Amino acid sequence: MESLDDAGVYKLTDDLAIIQTIDFFTPIVDDPYMFGQIAVANALSDVYTMGGKPLTAMNIVCFPIDTMDLSILKDILLGGIDKMREANVTLVGGHSINDSELKYGLSVTGVVHPDKMITNSGGVKGDKVILTKPLGTGIINTAAKAEMADEETIKTVTASMAALNNKASELAQDSGGLHSCTDITGFGFLGHAVQLVKNSGISVEIDSSAVPLFPDATDLAAQGMCPAGLHRNRDFYSPWVEISDSVPLNVQDVLYDPQTSGGLLLIVETGIADELMEKLKLTGVNDAALIGEVTGESNGQITVV
């Protein structure tokens, strides 16, 4: 809890620990099946960030039985179970309640070797920073609700949110040079990056031009399609962030944008960064990008240029 890691880890034996996490939320897309997929991918991600393998899950369902057709719930659960099958995760039960607001997610149990666990506390001077998915889901989903987002952009963002982080996690661990990891969700890229650098006692420089962004994210931000969470993230985390005047305000907005089922933020040894990037691309993690480096030790400072 001291370092706000992404999941809880309990050591059972010298060579086995369990990872536990829980996550659920309200719909962020109109398609029930895709909502199920996204909710499951999001919940499983916290196990991947810890270097673990998710094994079992339980559904968490809040559903307005009196006002919404059960076919919607069926499609949500179908999307969820299909994503669990893709991840080789076994659904072992769950719990549902009648609620005025629809919500869905999972509690997840995974395993990891205690000596191979990855935390959000690591990194040394010279390490490289890699991000595995583009940013901008909060802005684009806000625009979609206002019917201001392009259908192709919505399709692209939905597919990304539904994509598992398993490949990126496995490749980073296999590289032998992974020092730290977290995933980008509600606190936005800069919020989660601040947590990581503070826990690690390092400073990081981010090249804003190298950060992958979804199509139209900056344009929609400039039009004011910024969720309330973006402003809360900026208010809370900006004391640890120094952004160059050359970085446009709408790009800054995207860096603070709260994400749903975002990518992994990896801190890796400089010697394996290029090889890892090549492997990520070859295995379908096409949007992965090398976006910065660890510049030294500090109480947790991020510079964006």
ROZA-681464 format. One line per 3 residues: number of its first residue (from 0); their letters; for each residue x, y, z of C-alpha. Coordinates in nm, 2 decimals, padded with zeros to 4 digits, always signed. Layout:
<pts>
NUM> A> X,Y,Z | ...
</pts>
This chain:
<pts>
0> MES> +00.00,+00.00,+00.00 | +00.29,+00.24,+00.07 | +00.38,+00.26,-00.30
3> LDD> +00.03,+00.23,-00.44 | +00.12,-00.07,-00.64 | -00.13,-00.19,-00.90
6> AGV> -00.24,-00.51,-00.72 | -00.20,-00.69,-00.39 | +00.06,-00.97,-00.36
9> YKL> +00.06,-01.24,-00.09 | +00.35,-01.48,-00.05 | +00.25,-01.84,-00.01
12> TDD> +00.58,-02.02,-00.04 | +00.94,-01.93,-00.14 | +00.85,-01.98,-00.50
15> LAI> +00.48,-01.89,-00.52 | +00.28,-01.57,-00.44 | -00.08,-01.48,-00.54
18> IQT> -00.18,-01.15,-00.69 | -00.53,-01.01,-00.62 | -00.70,-00.71,-00.78
21> IDF> -01.05,-00.59,-00.85 | -01.19,-00.33,-01.09 | -01.53,-00.24,-01.23
24> FTP> -01.69,+00.06,-01.39 | -01.99,+00.21,-01.58 | -02.01,+00.17,-01.96
27> IVD> -01.77,+00.38,-02.17 | -01.89,+00.26,-02.51 | -02.23,+00.19,-02.65
30> DPY> -02.17,-00.17,-02.76 | -02.24,-00.40,-02.47 | -02.02,-00.68,-02.60
33> MFG> -01.72,-00.44,-02.64 | -01.79,-00.30,-02.29 | -01.75,-00.65,-02.15
36> QIA> -01.43,-00.69,-02.34 | -01.29,-00.36,-02.22 | -01.39,-00.42,-01.86
39> VAN> -01.21,-00.75,-01.85 | -00.90,-00.63,-02.02 | -00.88,-00.34,-01.78
42> ALS> -00.92,-00.57,-01.47 | -00.66,-00.82,-01.59 | -00.40,-00.55,-01.66
45> DVY> -00.31,-00.50,-01.30 | -00.19,-00.86,-01.28 | +00.02,-00.81,-01.59
48> TMG> +00.18,-00.50,-01.44 | +00.31,-00.70,-01.14 | +00.48,-00.96,-01.37
51> GKP> +00.21,-01.22,-01.30 | -00.02,-01.45,-01.48 | -00.40,-01.42,-01.41
54> LTA> -00.56,-01.76,-01.35 | -00.92,-01.71,-01.22 | -01.18,-01.43,-01.21
57> MNI> -01.52,-01.36,-01.07 | -01.78,-01.13,-01.23 | -01.90,-00.82,-01.06
60> VCF> -02.24,-00.70,-01.20 | -02.46,-00.41,-01.11 | -02.77,-00.42,-01.34
63> PID> -03.10,-00.22,-01.35 | -03.32,-00.52,-01.40 | -03.64,-00.32,-01.41
66> TMD> -03.54,-00.07,-01.67 | -03.29,-00.25,-01.90 | -03.33,-00.55,-02.12
69> LSI> -03.15,-00.87,-02.01 | -03.01,-00.92,-02.36 | -02.78,-00.63,-02.28
72> LKD> -02.64,-00.80,-01.98 | -02.60,-01.12,-02.18 | -02.39,-00.94,-02.44
75> ILL> -02.17,-00.78,-02.17 | -02.11,-01.11,-02.01 | -02.04,-01.28,-02.35
78> GGI> -01.78,-01.01,-02.43 | -01.62,-01.06,-02.09 | -01.60,-01.44,-02.11
81> DKM> -01.46,-01.42,-02.46 | -01.18,-01.19,-02.34 | -01.11,-01.42,-02.04
84> REA> -01.08,-01.72,-02.28 | -00.83,-01.52,-02.49 | -00.63,-01.46,-02.17
87> NVT> -00.66,-01.82,-02.06 | -00.84,-01.71,-01.74 | -01.11,-01.93,-01.58
90> LVG> -01.43,-01.77,-01.46 | -01.52,-01.93,-01.13 | -01.82,-01.73,-01.02
93> GHS> -01.93,-01.39,-00.93 | -02.20,-01.17,-00.77 | -02.47,-00.95,-00.91
96> IND> -02.71,-00.69,-00.76 | -03.00,-00.49,-00.89 | -02.87,-00.14,-00.93
99> SEL> -03.00,+00.18,-01.09 | -02.67,+00.22,-01.28 | -02.51,-00.05,-01.49
102> KYG> -02.16,-00.15,-01.38 | -01.94,-00.45,-01.47 | -01.59,-00.58,-01.40
105> LSV> -01.39,-00.85,-01.23 | -01.20,-00.96,-00.92 | -00.89,-01.14,-01.04
108> TGV> -00.65,-01.38,-00.89 | -00.31,-01.45,-01.04 | +00.03,-01.60,-00.95
111> VHP> +00.39,-01.48,-00.96 | +00.72,-01.60,-00.84 | +00.81,-01.37,-00.54
114> DKM> +01.16,-01.31,-00.68 | +01.02,-01.21,-01.02 | +00.75,-00.97,-00.91
117> ITN> +00.76,-00.63,-01.08 | +00.66,-00.32,-00.89 | +00.62,+00.05,-00.97
120> SGG> +00.94,+00.13,-00.77 | +01.25,+00.09,-00.98 | +01.47,+00.25,-01.24
123> VKG> +01.82,+00.39,-01.26 | +01.99,+00.67,-01.45 | +02.01,+00.60,-01.82
126> DKV> +01.71,+00.36,-01.82 | +01.46,+00.41,-02.11 | +01.09,+00.47,-02.08
129> ILT> +00.84,+00.28,-02.31 | +00.47,+00.33,-02.35 | +00.27,+00.05,-02.51
132> KPL> -00.07,+00.21,-02.61 | -00.17,+00.55,-02.73 | -00.32,+00.82,-02.51
135> GTG> -00.65,+01.00,-02.54 | -00.93,+00.76,-02.45 | -01.09,+00.99,-02.20
138> IIN> -01.11,+01.28,-02.44 | -01.24,+01.07,-02.73 | -01.50,+00.89,-02.52
141> TAA> -01.62,+01.23,-02.39 | -01.64,+01.35,-02.75 | -01.83,+01.03,-02.85
144> KAE> -02.09,+01.10,-02.59 | -02.14,+01.45,-02.74 | -02.15,+01.29,-03.09
147> MAD> -01.84,+01.48,-03.19 | -01.60,+01.19,-03.25 | -01.53,+01.03,-03.58
150> EET> -01.66,+00.67,-03.61 | -01.33,+00.54,-03.73 | -01.15,+00.70,-03.43
153> IKT> -01.41,+00.55,-03.19 | -01.35,+00.21,-03.35 | -00.97,+00.24,-03.31
156> VTA> -00.99,+00.35,-02.95 | -01.24,+00.08,-02.86 | -01.01,-00.19,-03.01
159> SMA> -00.72,-00.05,-02.81 | -00.91,-00.05,-02.48 | -01.01,-00.41,-02.54
162> ALN> -00.66,-00.53,-02.61 | -00.48,-00.73,-02.34 | -00.15,-00.61,-02.20
165> NKA> -00.02,-00.97,-02.17 | +00.21,-00.97,-02.47 | +00.38,-00.65,-02.36
168> SEL> +00.42,-00.77,-02.01 | +00.56,-01.11,-02.11 | +00.81,-00.96,-02.35
171> AQD> +00.93,-00.70,-02.10 | +00.98,-00.96,-01.84 | +01.16,-01.19,-02.08
174> SGG> +01.40,-00.91,-02.18 | +01.58,-00.94,-01.85 | +01.60,-00.57,-01.82
177> LHS> +01.26,-00.46,-01.68 | +01.31,-00.25,-01.37 | +00.96,-00.11,-01.32
180> CTD> +00.61,-00.12,-01.46 | +00.26,+00.03,-01.41 | -00.04,+00.07,-01.64
183> ITG> -00.20,+00.40,-01.75 | -00.56,+00.43,-01.62 | -00.76,+00.69,-01.43
186> FGF> -00.48,+00.91,-01.32 | -00.36,+00.97,-01.68 | -00.02,+00.92,-01.82
189> LGH> +00.15,+01.19,-01.61 | -00.04,+01.09,-01.29 | +00.08,+00.73,-01.31
192> AVQ> +00.42,+00.84,-01.42 | +00.45,+01.06,-01.12 | +00.36,+00.78,-00.89
195> LVK> +00.63,+00.56,-01.05 | +00.91,+00.82,-01.04 | +00.83,+00.92,-00.68
198> NSG> +00.83,+00.56,-00.56 | +01.15,+00.49,-00.75 | +01.33,+00.81,-00.64
201> ISV> +01.42,+00.90,-00.99 | +01.36,+01.19,-01.24 | +01.24,+01.13,-01.60
204> EID> +01.24,+01.33,-01.91 | +00.96,+01.27,-02.16 | +00.97,+01.36,-02.53
207> SSA> +00.62,+01.47,-02.60 | +00.66,+01.43,-02.97 | +00.74,+01.06,-02.92
210> VPL> +00.44,+00.99,-02.71 | +00.17,+00.79,-02.91 | -00.16,+00.96,-02.93
213> FPD> -00.49,+00.85,-03.08 | -00.61,+01.02,-03.39 | -00.81,+01.34,-03.32
216> ATD> -00.72,+01.34,-02.95 | -00.54,+01.67,-02.96 | -00.80,+01.83,-03.19
219> LAA> -01.08,+01.73,-02.96 | -00.90,+01.85,-02.66 | -00.86,+02.19,-02.83
222> QGM> -01.23,+02.19,-02.88 | -01.29,+02.15,-02.51 | -01.38,+01.77,-02.50
225> CPA> -01.18,+01.72,-02.18 | -01.34,+01.51,-01.90 | -01.35,+01.64,-01.54
228> GLH> -01.09,+01.38,-01.44 | -00.83,+01.54,-01.67 | -00.85,+01.87,-01.47
231> RNR> -00.84,+01.68,-01.14 | -00.53,+01.50,-01.25 | -00.36,+01.82,-01.36
234> DFY> -00.44,+01.99,-01.03 | -00.31,+01.71,-00.82 | +00.00,+01.60,-01.01
237> SPW> +00.13,+01.92,-01.17 | +00.36,+02.00,-00.88 | +00.59,+01.71,-00.98
240> VEI> +00.57,+01.79,-01.36 | +00.76,+02.06,-01.55 | +00.63,+02.10,-01.90
243> SDS> +00.82,+02.31,-02.16 | +00.64,+02.61,-02.31 | +00.70,+02.45,-02.65
246> VPL> +00.45,+02.17,-02.57 | +00.10,+02.28,-02.69 | -00.17,+02.30,-02.43
249> NVQ> -00.39,+02.04,-02.61 | -00.10,+01.79,-02.60 | -00.06,+01.86,-02.23
252> DVL> -00.43,+01.79,-02.19 | -00.38,+01.44,-02.35 | -00.09,+01.37,-02.11
255> YDP> -00.32,+01.43,-01.81 | -00.62,+01.26,-01.97 | -00.77,+00.97,-01.76
258> QTS> -00.74,+00.65,-01.96 | -00.95,+00.33,-01.96 | -00.76,+00.01,-02.01
261> GGL> -00.45,+00.20,-02.11 | -00.11,+00.06,-02.20 | +00.19,-00.03,-01.98
264> LLI> +00.46,+00.22,-01.88 | +00.79,+00.03,-01.87 | +01.12,+00.14,-01.73
267> VET> +01.39,-00.08,-01.89 | +01.77,-00.10,-01.91 | +01.90,+00.11,-02.20
270> GIA> +02.08,-00.19,-02.35 | +01.76,-00.39,-02.41 | +01.53,-00.10,-02.51
273> DEL> +01.57,-00.12,-02.89 | +01.55,-00.50,-02.90 | +01.24,-00.49,-02.68
276> MEK> +01.08,-00.23,-02.90 | +01.15,-00.45,-03.21 | +00.99,-00.76,-03.04
279> LKL> +00.68,-00.56,-02.93 | +00.62,-00.45,-03.29 | +00.67,-00.80,-03.42
282> TGV> +00.41,-00.94,-03.18 | +00.14,-00.69,-03.26 | +00.20,-00.42,-03.00
285> NDA> +00.22,-00.18,-03.29 | +00.17,+00.15,-03.10 | +00.45,+00.09,-02.85
288> ALI> +00.70,+00.38,-02.84 | +01.02,+00.48,-02.67 | +00.93,+00.81,-02.52
291> GEV> +01.20,+00.91,-02.27 | +01.47,+00.82,-02.02 | +01.56,+00.83,-01.66
294> TGE> +01.78,+01.13,-01.61 | +01.89,+01.09,-01.25 | +01.78,+01.05,-00.89
297> SNG> +01.53,+01.28,-00.73 | +01.22,+01.29,-00.51 | +01.01,+01.22,-00.82
300> QIT> +01.03,+01.48,-01.10 | +00.90,+01.46,-01.46 | +01.02,+01.70,-01.73
303> VV> +00.82,+01.71,-02.06 | +00.99,+01.86,-02.36
</pts>
